[in-house]
Structures are given as C-alpha cells and as structure tokens.
Amino acid sequence: MRKSHWSAFLFFPPYGIPVYRLGLATAPLILSLAQHPDMLRPMLARRFSSPGDIDAALALTSAAGGAAQTRRAAARFADRAMRTLETSGLATRELEAMAAAAAERLA
C-alpha cells in the first residue's frame, strides 16, 4: 500500500492499526457511502481484500469529499460542545484544547 496523506487519514487512526484490514471504516469513508454505496459497501464487506480495493476506496472517498465532510462534522460537534458548557473555568479550557487538537489532526 502506498502510504499517502489520504491513506493515513482514512485507514490509520491515531493508534496506528490499519483498520481496513479489520473491515472497519473511518468517518471519511462512512460519510462517502452516501454518494458511492454500490461501490464502497462491497469493498467494506470484503474488508478491502481484493486487489485495488484500497486505491479505489481512496479515490471514491476523495471524490465524495469525505475528508471535508469529516472536518465540517468535527467542527460542528466541537462548536456544539463548547456551547453546552455553562462555565468558563478549567473544563472549558480543557475542552477548547481538545477540540483544537482534534480539528488540527483532521486538517
């Protein structure tokens, strides 16, 4: 597998396990299923085991804007979490730091 920014983003979560080998999908791939269900679902079902599955999934996810959708969703959830806090103490600062770190990881 050619490791690129996309392959790292889609298939290697922070703990480093190649999730495609487990038949799992990250948010960009899941969000891309809406646009390409007939192509992505079979790849996911066979755990990306057929030749070309990984490259095809990367291309389809890229074309569907899966990474951008994931960044927007992460930003929405972070904003919602910030609005739910009623205090401006340590919990707020910690949540701000966590949300910023998560958004930076997705950028």
C-alpha positions as CSV (number, residue, x, y, z in Angstrom):
1,M,0.0,0.0,0.0
2,R,1.3,3.4,-0.9
3,K,1.1,5.5,2.2
4,S,0.0,9.0,1.4
5,H,-1.8,11.7,3.4
6,W,-5.1,10.2,2.3
7,S,-4.3,6.6,3.2
8,A,-3.0,7.7,6.6
9,F,-6.1,9.8,7.2
10,L,-8.6,7.1,6.1
11,F,-7.0,3.9,7.3
12,F,-4.6,4.6,10.1
13,P,-6.2,6.1,13.2
14,P,-4.0,7.5,16.0
15,Y,-3.2,4.1,17.4
16,G,-1.7,3.0,14.1
17,I,-3.6,-0.1,13.3
18,P,-4.5,-0.4,9.6
19,V,-8.3,-0.5,10.2
20,Y,-9.1,-1.5,6.6
21,R,-7.6,-5.0,7.4
22,L,-10.2,-5.3,10.1
23,G,-13.0,-4.3,7.8
24,L,-13.6,-1.1,9.7
25,A,-14.0,2.4,8.2
26,T,-13.3,5.8,9.5
27,A,-15.6,8.8,9.2
28,P,-14.5,10.0,5.7
29,L,-15.3,6.6,4.2
30,I,-18.6,6.3,6.1
31,L,-19.6,9.7,5.0
32,S,-18.7,8.9,1.4
33,L,-21.0,5.8,1.4
34,A,-24.0,8.1,0.7
35,Q,-22.6,9.0,-2.7
36,H,-21.0,5.7,-3.7
37,P,-22.9,2.9,-1.8
38,D,-22.8,0.4,-4.7
39,M,-19.0,0.6,-4.9
40,L,-17.9,1.2,-1.3
41,R,-20.2,-1.3,0.6
42,P,-18.8,-4.4,-1.2
43,M,-15.2,-3.3,-0.5
44,L,-16.0,-2.7,3.1
45,A,-17.8,-6.1,3.3
46,R,-14.8,-7.9,2.0
47,R,-12.5,-5.9,4.2
48,F,-10.7,-4.3,1.3
49,S,-9.1,-7.7,0.5
50,S,-9.4,-7.6,-3.3
51,P,-6.6,-6.1,-5.4
52,G,-7.2,-2.4,-6.0
53,D,-9.8,-2.0,-3.2
54,I,-7.7,0.4,-1.1
55,D,-6.9,2.7,-4.1
56,A,-10.5,2.6,-5.3
57,A,-11.8,3.4,-1.8
58,L,-9.3,6.3,-1.5
59,A,-10.4,7.7,-4.9
60,L,-14.1,7.4,-4.2
61,T,-13.7,8.9,-0.8
62,S,-11.7,11.8,-2.2
63,A,-14.3,12.4,-5.0
64,A,-17.1,12.4,-2.5
65,G,-15.3,14.9,-0.3
66,G,-15.3,12.6,2.7
67,A,-12.4,14.3,4.4
68,A,-14.0,17.8,4.1
69,Q,-17.3,16.4,5.4
70,T,-15.5,14.9,8.4
71,R,-13.8,18.2,9.1
72,R,-17.1,20.0,9.0
73,A,-18.8,17.5,11.2
74,A,-15.9,17.7,13.7
75,A,-16.2,21.4,13.8
76,R,-20.0,21.3,14.3
77,F,-19.6,18.8,17.2
78,A,-16.8,20.9,18.8
79,D,-18.9,24.1,18.5
80,R,-21.9,22.3,20.0
81,A,-19.8,21.0,22.9
82,M,-18.5,24.5,23.6
83,R,-22.0,26.0,23.6
84,T,-23.2,23.4,26.1
85,L,-20.6,24.5,28.7
86,E,-22.0,27.0,31.1
87,T,-18.8,27.9,32.9
88,S,-15.6,29.4,31.7
89,G,-13.4,27.5,34.1
90,L,-10.9,24.7,33.7
91,A,-13.4,22.4,32.0
92,T,-13.9,24.9,29.2
93,R,-10.2,25.5,28.6
94,E,-9.6,21.7,28.5
95,L,-12.5,21.2,26.0
96,E,-11.1,24.0,23.9
97,A,-7.7,22.4,23.8
98,M,-9.2,19.0,23.0
99,A,-11.4,20.4,20.2
100,A,-8.4,22.4,18.8
101,A,-6.2,19.3,18.8
102,A,-8.9,17.2,17.1
103,A,-9.5,19.8,14.4
104,E,-5.8,20.2,13.8
105,R,-5.4,16.4,13.4
106,L,-8.1,16.5,10.7
107,A,-6.6,19.4,8.9
